[in-house]
Amino acid sequence: MITREIVYFEKAGAQNTDDTIRMAVKRAKELGIKYVVVASTSGETGVKAARAFKGTDVKVVVVGHHVGFSKPGVRELEEPYIKELKELGATIVEQTHALSGVERSITRRLGGASRVESIAEALRTLISVGTKVCVEISIMAADGGHVPVDGKTEIIAIGGTWNGADTACVILPAHANNFFDMQVREIICIPRDKSRA
């Protein structure tokens, strides 16, 4: 039997970012985890995580929205943050979202919902938006070759509700084509009230 602490934030949102990152650093040390994947739209949360892990042997992978997510051709990661992430040695990933991608385009054009979008919505509503993000960015980092997918190496994923971070999980990653091999092994922190902050 393993006993671990889980922190429940009263509300979802960016106000939990610093605490979420601090707890992720602590759990990474406790478990000897060498890979952290963090969601970041502008790059600000990614920089906070990269700074927190500076001086450790933990690889930080920052996953942003794909170019064109909000507006065709527009990159949401901001140059000052990109520059600092590179200086801190973080890896930056911007690619099609694993739990939407082309499926979302079909839904918008033809209606209905895909099986992939159903998985995303179930994670988002039953557990938390941040948990859905943690699962998705883990797939994206795995598919980009930035974290090991060997059935034994655990990573920490950090995600949030709309911006900032409020959820951190220990995950055994898998590729998109082997999605059901993924395991969310631990929840480090999560919002108790999942309403948008």
Number of C-alpha atoms within 10 A of each C-alpha: 2 3 5 9 10 14 17 16 19 12 18 27 22 17 15 20 20 17 16 26 26 15 17 26 19 13 19 20 13 9 11 13 19 17 20 29 30 31 29 27 20 20 26 20 25 32 24 20 30 27 16 16 21 15 9 10 11 19 20 29 26 28 28 24 20 19 16 12 16 11 9 8 10 11 18 19 21 12 12 12 17 20 12 17 24 13 10 16 14 24 18 22 20 18 18 16 20 23 24 19 15 11 16 18 11 14 14 10 8 9 10 10 13 15 11 15 18 13 13 20 16 14 18 17 13 11 15 25 26 31 29 23 28 26 26 23 29 31 25 25 28 18 19 13 11 18 24 17 20 10 12 9 14 24 27 28 32 35 32 29 24 17 20 27 29 31 34 30 25 23 21 23 32 24 19 17 9 10 14 10 13 18 15 17 13 15 19 23 25 28 23 14 13 20 13 10 12
